[in-house]
Amino acid sequence: MKYISTRGQAPAQSFSEILLGGLAPDGGLYLPETYPQFSAADLTAMRTMNYRDLAFAVLSRFATDIPAADLKTIIDKTYTAAVYCHVREGDNPEDITPLHTLEPNLHLLCLSNGPTLAFKDMAMQLLGNLFEYVLTKAGQGINILGATSGDTGSSAEYAMRGKQGVNVFMLSPHGKMSRFQTAQMFSLQDPNIYNIAIKGVFDDCQDIVKAVSNDHAFKADYKIGAVNSINWGRIAAQIVYYFKGYFASTTDNTQQVSFAVPSGNFGNVCAGHIARMMGLPIKHLIVATNENDVLDEFFKTGVYRPRGSANTYHTSSPSMDISKASNFERFIYDLVGQNAAKLQALWSSVDQGGAFDLAAQGLLSKVPEFGFQSGSSNHANRMEMIRKIWVDYGLMIDTHTADGLKVALELREADVPMIVLETALPAKFEESIQEALGQAPVRPQGMEYLETLPQRFEVMAADAEAVKQFIKNHL
Ligand SMILES: *Cc1c(COP(=O)(O)O)cnc(C)c1O
């Protein structure tokens, strides 16, 4: 299996070759040359598999340059009940992503049982083990530089801690993350993890990462890498749980299901789109946004108009406060018939801060062929949904999952199972749960006193040169 760029101007590469990188050299995103296909017979064989075997059945079609036995070992050590241990009472940790049924044909697929209590651990834990494997084999190292407002940074650090050949330098806005998120990251004592608290906001952190990455000599000399949401390995790993959710909610492969996905960078739902292209019987993929509704606007009007940071709201589902969906290009590539020239023409305006209008080009009518629908919600909707799910089903959900459920309930069809992806546990967003329910969520075992643990971090000015110097001094 080779990977090509959506912009069509980069050489085809193998899975291992694109694993450590971000954008393709032509500025596009990598996609497999063709999507592997799963026949009815394949689906029948997969229906009874456990999570690890299912992950191998899917990922072995993508990572064809990693020997099967090695890939199996990596998957088997990643997807264990010990790693994904924070399941709700009554759910089976051996399921890895338990399906929690609220009522007939309405389910939550619980993806947030990993070490940082958000769905990003589903892919990031695999990525940590894949990185270590590929780097050890090549006798190389990597220094990951990232910026985080909360979830991504902690997920990356918990995946990379103690890994051979990997260092992590993670920038976060000083004093701007929740106490829980701060403690989660800063309490890590592993020598290969460096937390840098920048005196500024998230955008300042992001700008420093960009400035360092644009210093090509520094980037090459110090082997600077990234684990951002466009990484193909992350998308591939996320495809697996769509299969898992499908099998857990149906009894035979003639049935269709729909998924509702709380969305920001379009990474999670992009994996669902690819699962559907591979033959998984998905009826609808429902993109749920918060007040930052760039994607909802696109699916309703055909206009894709990314917004600047001045027009990006800080909401109570902060991990979806995104106004430029970095993975969206992968879907549009398929929508325009995998025509790289056409894709490039559309993004030439987006890359210059502009927009495009697919309705005007007669392409909006093709969207239903791909099963997409959308909706959005606001703070009041989230509070109401958290209360409703608590009262009706005795289940506590977080604010992001509430965005998904709100839209799912509006769009669900009577005879089609609706699976809402749970993207974080409520314990991560204590203040919002307190506001909605008048009580705090129960902390998972071992995290009760997280904020009292000793913290290890460096406070620095928003200065790219100072960050470069810090990296030099610590290698
Ligand atoms: C990252 C994140 C999302 C958004 O996922 P995308 O892949 O960026 O669309 C939603 N909810 C939570 C809790 C997240 O951490």
Ligand as a Chemical Component Dictionary entry (heavy atoms), coordinates in Angstrom:
data_LIG
# 
_chem_comp.id                   LIG 
_chem_comp.type                 NON-POLYMER 
_chem_comp.pdbx_formal_charge   0 
_chem_comp.three_letter_code    LIG 
# 
loop_
_chem_comp_atom.comp_id 
_chem_comp_atom.atom_id 
_chem_comp_atom.alt_atom_id 
_chem_comp_atom.type_symbol 
_chem_comp_atom.charge 
_chem_comp_atom.model_Cartn_x 
_chem_comp_atom.model_Cartn_y 
_chem_comp_atom.model_Cartn_z 
_chem_comp_atom.pdbx_ordinal 
LIG C1 C1 C 0 -10.062 16.439 19.817 1  
LIG C2 C2 C 0 -11.426 16.313 20.399 2  
LIG C3 C3 C 0 -12.601 16.430 19.612 3  
LIG C4 C4 C 0 -12.562 16.768 18.135 4  
LIG O1 O1 O 0 -12.042 15.717 17.347 5  
LIG P1 P1 P 0 -11.540 16.004 15.852 6  
LIG O2 O2 O 0 -10.875 14.756 15.418 7  
LIG O3 O3 O 0 -10.578 17.162 15.964 8  
LIG O4 O4 O 0 -12.734 16.352 15.031 9  
LIG C5 C5 C 0 -13.832 16.242 20.229 10 
LIG N1 N1 N 0 -13.916 15.990 21.551 11 
LIG C6 C6 C 0 -12.821 15.868 22.335 12 
LIG C7 C7 C 0 -13.001 15.608 23.792 13 
LIG C8 C8 C 0 -11.533 16.031 21.793 14 
LIG O5 O5 O 0 -10.449 15.926 22.600 15 
# 
loop_
_chem_comp_bond.comp_id 
_chem_comp_bond.atom_id_1 
_chem_comp_bond.atom_id_2 
_chem_comp_bond.value_order 
_chem_comp_bond.pdbx_ordinal 
LIG C1 C2 SING 1  
LIG C2 C3 SING 2  
LIG C2 C8 DOUB 3  
LIG C3 C4 SING 4  
LIG C3 C5 DOUB 5  
LIG C4 O1 SING 6  
LIG O1 P1 SING 7  
LIG P1 O2 DOUB 8  
LIG P1 O3 SING 9  
LIG P1 O4 SING 10 
LIG C5 N1 SING 11 
LIG N1 C6 DOUB 12 
LIG C6 C7 SING 13 
LIG C6 C8 SING 14 
LIG C8 O5 SING 15 
# 
